[in-house]
Amino acid sequence: MRITAPFFIFLFFLSGLCAAPKVATGIEVLMTPEYQHLIKNKRVGLITNQTGITGRLQSNIDWIRSQREPLNVHLTALFAPEHGINGSSHAAESIIDAKNEDIPVYSLHGKSKRPSKDMLKNIDVLIFDIQDIGSRSYTYGTTLYYVMEEAAKQSIPVIVADRPNPINGLVVDGPMLEPKWRSFLGYINVPYVHGMTFGELARYFNEEYEVGCRLTVVPMKGWKRNMTFADTDLPWIPTSPNIPEATTAYHYPMTGILGELNLVSIGIGHTLPFKVVGTPWIDPVRFAEKLNQQKLPGVYFQPFYFKPFYGTYAKKECAGVLIVVTDHLRFQPVSTQYMIIGLLKSLYPKEFKAALKKSARNKDTFNKVNGTDRPYKMIETNPYPGWSLREIDQKERKLFMKKRAKYLIPSYS
C-alpha cells in the first residue's frame, strides 16, 4: 500500500490530539483510584461552568454522570457562577436558574449569590471545578468562598479540584483588601495578584477566616509555579466573554482596574480585550515612549491604533499602546497599570480631569476592585501619581508572602 504525505500529516495531527498534557488538573486526579473514595456512594453538587473540562476536553459533568454505575455517584445539582453554566452571559448580567437534562442548575449570580439551604438538600458533597485567571477581582473566587461558608453551615464537605493560575504561581502585586471595601468583587485580604491557585486560596480562606469548612483540595499533577498556561499543554476554554485567551490573564490586572473608570478604551469591544489602552486624544508614539522610559520590568509598550466596535469610544478612532509581556515571571501587572494611570494624568491633565469627572459614578466600583480608596484619592489630588501608586501596600505584601507560605501546595514548587 502506498502511504501518501497527507496521510503522515493526518497521523501527526491525530497523535497531537491523543497526547496527554503535561499537567493533570484536579478533576482528572479526582478520577484516579487514590481520590475516588471522596465521591463514591455520594450525591454530588457541582459548581462549574464551561471551563470544567479535562485535558482531553471531556466535560466534568459528563464524567460525574458516567460514574453512576461504577462508583454509585449521583449528580444531583449544578451551580453556575457569573456568566452562567455555559459562559455566554456578559459581566454583571443576572442569571436565572435552569435545568441540565434532569438536573437543576442553580445560579449563584442571580437573586442570590450564595447557595441556599434548600439548594443544598440532597447533596452529600460539593465539588468546585472552575478555571481562575489569577486576579482577586474575578468573581469566581468569591463564589468559591461563599460556597465554603454556606457548606460549613450545613456540614457538607467541599472538594476543590485545583487548576493552574494562568499568570503563574510566583508573581504577587497590587494592594491588599481593606475590610471597608470587601464585596463580591473582592472578598478576602490578599494582593490583587496573589500568585495562588484556587486550591491554595481555599486553604488560606478556610484557616485565616476560621470558616470551618470540611475542605479537601485535590491537587494537580505536573503543575509548577513558574509555568505559563502554554507550558501545561492544557486546552484553554475562555473563562468569560472578554477572557478569550490564556494570555489575556496577564493583561486583565494591567488594565482592568483602569477600565472601571471608562476613561479610556482597554480593548473591551475590540479584538484585544485588556491588551490595549487608547483614546482619541492620546499621542501613541509619545505615550509609548514615556511608558518605556519608566523601564517597567517584563513589559513593552507598542504604539497602536484601533477602533472599538462597542463600549468606551465605540466606533471612534483611538490611539494609544498595545501592551506586550516580554517576561511573565518579572512583570508587575498592577504596578504597570498604576504607571499607565499616572502617566495618563501627567501627560493629559485636562482630558484626564474631564474624563474622571464624567466617570464619578463608577468611583465606588473602582475602589471595590482595588480593595482600597487610596488609589482614587491619589489620582484625584496628585498631579504625578504614577510612582506613588506603585508604592501602595509594599510592606503589607511582604507580610502576606510570609503568611501565604503555609498554604502553598508543596508539589507545585
N, C-alpha and C positions, 0 to 999 in steps of 0.2 A: 504494500500500500504506500502510495506517495503521500508524504506529510508536507503540507504547504506552510509557508511563513505565517499566514494569518492564523493557522491552527496553533502554532507555537505562541503567537501573541495572545490567543484566547486562553491557552493553558497558563501563561504567565499572569494574565488578569485574574483567572479563576483562583490560582494559588494565592494571590494577594487578598482576595476576598475570604479565603479559608484560613489564612494565617492568624494565629491568636495574637491579640495586642500584648504589649509588654506589661501592661497593668491590668489586673483583675479588680473590678470595682467591688464594693462591699456587698452588693446584691448578688454578684456571682460567687463570692466567698460564702455567703449565706446558703447557697445551693449545695455546698460541699458537705460530706458526712460530719465534719467537725462541728458544724453550726446548725444543721438541720433540726436538731433536738429543740431549738428555740421556738420552732413553729409547729412541730409535729403534734397532731391531735388538737390544734388550736383554731379558733375563729379569729381571723386576721382582719384588721383595719389598715388600709394602706394609704399613706399620704404621699402623693406623687403627681407627676404631670408628664408631658411628652418626653422629658429628659430621662425618665426612668427606664433605661434600656441596658442590655448587656453589651459587651464589646463586639458581639456579633449581631447587634441590632434586634435582639429579642425583647419584647415588652415584659416588664416585671409583672404586669397584670396577667398576661398570658401564662407566665411561668408559675405564678402562685396558683392560678386556676388549674394548671396541669398537675399540681401536687395533691389534688383532692383524693386520688386513689392511693398513690404510694405512701403518702405521709398523713392522710386524713386531715388535710388542711382545707379550711373553708374560708374563702374570701367573702366577707360579709358587708364591707363598706369601703368606699373610696372617698378620699378627702382631697380637694383641689385648692391650691394656693392662688395668689394673684395671677392673672392671665388665663386661669382655667385649666381643666384637666388636659386639654389639647394645646394650650399655649397660644391660642389665637386672639384672645382678648387684649385690648390695649391697656396701658398703665392706668391704674386707679379705677378702671371700669368695674362696676359691681357685677358679680357672677351669681347666678341663681342655682339652686340645687337641681339635679337631673338624675338620670339613670344610665348605667353602662350595662346593657343587656338586662339582667335581672338584679343588678347590684346598685344600691343607691349611691349617688355621687353628691357628697355634701360640700358646699362651697365654704371655704374659710376666707373668702374675700367678698362677702355679700352682707346680709343683715348682721351676721356675726362673724368675727374673725377668730373665734375660738370654738373648738368642738364642744357641744353641749352634752350634758349627762344623757339626754335622750339619743344623741348621735352615737354615743359610745356604748350603748347597750348591745348585747350580743357580740361583744368583742373581748377576746382573751389577751390579745397582744397587738400593739401598733407598730407598724414598720414605716419609717421615714426614709424615702429614697428620692431625692431631688438634687440636681446639679446646681451648685452655687457658682458665683462669679468672684468671690473674694473681697467684696466691699460690704461694710456694715449696713449701708442704707438699702441694700437689696432686700425686699420684704420676705423672701423665703426663709431667712434666718429667724425673723420674728415669728413666723408661723411655726417653726420648729420649737421655739421657746414657749409659745402659747400651748402647743400640743403637750409638751412636757409638763407644764403647770397643771393643765386640766387632767391629764392622765394620772398625775400624782394624787390628785383629789379622789380619783376613783380606784386607786391601787392597780392600775393597768400598766404592765411593763411596756417600755418603748425600746425598739431596736432602731438604731441609726445605721443604715447601710452607707458606708463612707464613700466619698467621691473626691477627685482631685480638686485642689484650689488652682484654677487656671492661671492666676497671676504667678503663683508658686508659694512655697511654704517658708520663704525667707524674708521677703520684703515686708516691712512694717512701717507705716507712715500715716500722718494725719492726726487730728485732735482726738482726745478721749470724749466720752459722752457724759455730760453733766446731768444729774437727776432731773433738773428742771425741764430738760429737753427730751426726756425719754418718751418715745412714741412708737407707733407701728413702723415708722421709718428708721428707727434705731432703738433697740430695747436693752442692750447690755453695754457695759462700760469697757469697751475695747477700742483700740485705734480704728480710724476709718478703714484703713487697710491693715489687716491683722495677721496675715500670713498663717492662717489656721484652716483646717478643713471643718466641715460641719460636725464630724465626729468629735474633733477636739474642742470645738466651741460648745457642743452639748455637754461634754465633761466639765468644761470650765463653768458653764452656766449652772449646772446641777449642783456643784460644790460651792462655788463662790456666792451664789444666791440662795443656797440652802433650800433647793426645790424639793428634794426628797423623791425624785423620780426613780423608779426601778429601771435604770438605764443600762443598756448593753450597746456598745459600739462595735460593729463588725468592720474591722479594718480592711483596707485594700491590700493586695499583694503586688509588690513590684514598684509601688509609687515612692519616689524620693522627693525631698523638699525643693531641690534645685531644678526639677523638671518643668519644661514648658508643656502645655497640653499636647502639642505635636509629638513630644517625646514619648507620650504614653501609647501612641498608636490607636487610641480610642476614637470612635466617631464623635464629632461634635454635633449635637442637636441644639438649635437655637433655644436659649433658655427663656426668651421673651422676644416680642417682635423687633426690638431695637438692639438685641444682642445676637446678631446673625452668625458671628464667627467667634472662635475661642479667643482670638487676639483682641476682640472688642473689650474683653475683660480688662486688658491693660489700660484702655483709654477711658472706660467708664469713670474711674476715680480721677482722671486727669481733666475732665470737662463736665461731668455730670452735676457737680455742685453748682458750678457757674451757670449751667443750663437752667437751674431752678429760677433764676432771676430774669430769664428771657432778654438779657442784654445783647446777646449775640446768637448767631446760629451755631450750634455744635454738631450739625450734621443730621439731627433728627428731622426727617422729611427729605433727606437726601440719601445717597447710597453708601455714605460713610458715617453712620451714627457714632458720635462721641470722638471721632478721629480728626475732626476739623474745627477750627474756630474762625468765624468770619462775619463781617457786616458790610453794608455798602460804604462805610466811612473809614475802613482800615486801609492803610497803605501796606500791602502784603510784604513787599521787599524790606521796608523799614522795620515792620513788626517782626518779621523773621530774623532780621539782623540783630535787633535788640535782644530778642529772646536767646539767640545762640550766643550772644556775648556774655550771658549770665553763666555759661558753662555748666548747665544743669546736667547731672550725671545720667547717662543712658538714654538721652533723647536728642533728636534733631528736629528743627522746625523748617519746613519747606514752604516757600511762598505758594499760595494756592487760590484758585478761583473756582466758584461753584454757584449754582442757582438752586435753592431748595424747592422741591415740589410743593411742600406744605410746611406749616409750622412757622417759627420765627423767621421773618424776612422772606416769606413764601413768594416765589416767582420773581424775586429781585436779584440782581447781580451782586454777589457777595465776594469779598476778597479777604484773605487772611492767611492762615497757615494750616498745613497738613502736619500732624504730629507723628513722627517716625520714632519708634522704640528701637534703639540700637543695642541696648544691653538690658535684658529683662531682669537680671539679678542686681543691677546697680541703680536702676531708675527709681525715683521717688515720686510716685504719681500725684499724691495730694499736694506735696510741696511744689511740684511743677505747676499744678493747677493754680495754686495761690500766686505764683510768679506771673502766670498769664493774666490773672485778675489784676494784680498790682500794676503791670505794665500797660494794660488797657486804660487804667485810670491815669497813670503818669503821662502816657503819650496822647491820650484823647480825653482830657478832663471835662470839656464841655459836653461832648457826646455821651461820655460815661455818666455824668451827673444827670443829664436829661433822661437817659435810658433807665437809670436806677430809680428816678422819681416815678416813672411810668410803672415800674415793676414793684412798687412798695407793697402791694397786696400779697406778694409772694415772700415777703420777709420772714414770716413765721415758718414756712416750709423750708426755706434756706437755712434757718437756724436749727430746725429739727434734723435736717440731713447732716449738717456739720456736727451736731451734738453740742453746740455751744453758740452763743450770740456774739462772741468776741470777734470772729472774722467780719461780721456785718458792721460792727461798730468801727473796726479799723478801716474798712473801705469807705465808710461814711466820712470819717474825720481825718484820716492820714492821706496826704497828697501823694506819698510814695510808699504804699503799704506792702509791696512785694516781699521784701526780706523779713519784715516784721511778722507777716502772716506765717511764714515758714518756721518761725521760732515757737509757735504755739505748742505747748504741751511736750516739748522735747524731754524734759526731766521726767514727766509722767509716763512717757513711752518707755523710758529706760526701766522704770519701776515695773511697768507692765511686762516687759520682756523677762524679768526675773520671775514674776508670778506665773506667767503662762507656761514656763518650762515644765512644770509638773503635769500639765495636761496634754503635752505633745505625745503622740504615739511613737514609741522608740523605733519601730521598724521603718519609719519614714525618714530617719536620719541618714 
